[in-house]
Amino acid sequence: MDKDHPKLQENALELSESVVLGIAGTAPAFSLAATTSVLIAAVGGYSLASLFYCGLVMFGVTLAFLHLNRSHTSAGASYSWVGHVFHPVLGFFSGWSLLVASAVFMVSGTIPAATATLTLVSPEHINDPVIVASVAAGWLLFVSVIVVKGIKLSSYFQILLTGIEVSLLVIIILGAFWMYSSHPILPFSWSQLSITSLSLHNFATGALTTLFFFWGWDVTVNLSEETRNAADNPGRGAVGALSIVMLLFTSFIIVIQYAFTNEEIQEAGTNILFVLANKIFPHPWSYIAVIAVMLSTIGTLETSILQFTRTMFAKGRDGILHPRYARLHKQWKTPWCATAVITLTGVILLAVSAFLPSINKVIEISVQAIGFQIAFYYGLTCFACGWHFRWIACKNLRDFLLLLCWPIFSGCFMTFIFISCAFIFDPITIALGIGGIAIGAVPLLISKGRAQ
């Protein structure tokens, strides 16, 4: 292999593996457990419509990733495309936003995995920040070893985790439907999907929550250089993954409103999945919900590390970050140096969280801060798609809708979310969200100085 042009393991992943990794990236069980009560508290009976239409917006983002990947296949994904279409500096910050979001997720992703683990083996310690952070660090180190030992091992591990997680989630949804469909508290009606029922305020409030619901499917495109039929399969995997999680999310919202009042949902909070399973299945079978959340968080932890390392690898390969981050393990063809960076960063953040008084507050702030970074790089990617294909899109109506209108609309929506976050969240969250993006100027200036 040419040391100046390191290559990841080519043709390692099939389309089906890409779909599984995309599903894992969205963390269905964790997303539902963490954000369902928040969504329903914000918009109440409009939750289904909010989730459904925000999902359609997210499909516009997916289309942008799909078409740009066909035009230019790169492990850097958004970083590479935005830099190519607009300017390398803008591309750098697009990729930097993903790096920051992934790093922050090392806390909001590993802590729920730790608390779920302790719920199963040592429930008396789930409110001890030091023990929770220690278990979370253990999961982080374990998953990092899996990732660095090769993309195929990562894929097999993910198929096992996600297969069990989705199966358990489907069992819970079907169980709730069977038990409550004959006497639902809030029966399903097609009018719940009426867009006229959503005010601008309701739509905006729900959008801030649903953005975290759907984030993560784009890992398929960061793995494009390691996927068979690299130009097409990663984008198809993203579309397939988003379609499946859309079905899971909307089905869960329907059955949760079958079984609970809005007040009961708020009381359950982040335990909503376990509370639902507890009403359907006898003890200890209700613990399948805890297992599903644990596997979900571990799975999405892996995809976050994969996204981080592939983006850093691409930046190192291009020289926009230090070339050390493009170094690959001789046997496993994985960016081991980039993996070490995200692992060490996660351990440090977890160590800091161990000394904070409230675990729930740590998760809340980190999830909200991530919203800034997601909206930023998703929005830039959508605009890059519209601009890059602006002339091709004018040739026929289909291309006009799929290459230009839908992605541009989704990009405008992401910009709206970014601005809305700046007015809604507290100063600490805003500082972490926007400051996390702005601090990228430091490594950018360092790399420019190194190049001169």
Secondary structure, DSSP 8 states (H G I E B T S, - for coil): --TTS----TT-B-HHHHHHHHHHHH-HHHHHHHHHHHHHHHHGGGHHHHHHHHHHHHHHHHHHHHHHHHHS--TTTHHHHHHHHT-HHHHHHHHHHHHHHHHHHHHHTHHHHHHHHHHHH-GGGTT-HHHHHHHHHHHHHHHHHHHHT-HHHHHHHHHHHHHHHHHHHHHHHHHHHHHHTTS-SS---GGGG-GGG--HHHHHHHHHHHHHHHTTTTHHHHTGGGBSSTTTHHHHHHHHHHHHHHHHHHHHHHHHHHH--HHHHHHHGGGHHHHHHHHHS-TTGGGHHHHHHHHHHHHHHHHHHHHHHHHHHHHHHHTSS-GGGG---TTT---HHHHHHHHHHHHHHHHHHTTSS-HHHHHHHHHHHHHHHHHHHHHHHHHHHHHHTTTGGGSSHHHIIIIIIHHHHHHHHHHHHHHHHHHHS-HHHHHHHHHHHHTTHHHHHHHHHHH-
